């Protein structure tokens, strides 16, 4: 029974911790000196993104195979589903939420809510404007950073460019965690 309880707690971990993060931060503004991209086309951003790298936070700690899926909603918001694999429990963690634009829909600056009424900032600061194949995303402070891509890997030069851009913006890129997207293996669990 203890293992079932432990597993249920782990399944609930991601949404709960995301809610706590958003409640504590509660901030939707971009960090000082960070300008979200203009000319943003939301419909091109929809679909699945792979998390290539991130700064460490408790709500994603230990997760591999992290993806984010974005879908248009009838109310004009964007549906968000974040998913990652927890090797310790050999289970998937998933959090569902929504995002709303903080201003104009052609600026990559949104407020994401996983646990109403709390929201956190999601600011796209670099974007492949031709193909929408990669993005550099800031949270409400320089403690939150994600490198996202349409594929589980990025070309080395693209990854280096995004890391350099983040470093020039004052993010602690030496602390980035690179996400493993290999097939989960629970045979050792």
Buried (B, 14 or more C-beta within 10 A) or exposed (E): EEEEEEBEEBBEBBBBBBBBBBBEBEBBEBBEEBEBBEEBEBEEBBEBBBBBBBBEBEBBEBBBBBBBBBEEEEEEBBBBBBBBBBBEBBBBBEBEBBBBBBEEEEBBBBBBBBBEEBBBBBBBBBBBEEEBBBBBBBBBBBBBBBBBBBEBEBEEEBBEBBBEBBEEBEBEBEEBBEBBBEEBEEEEE
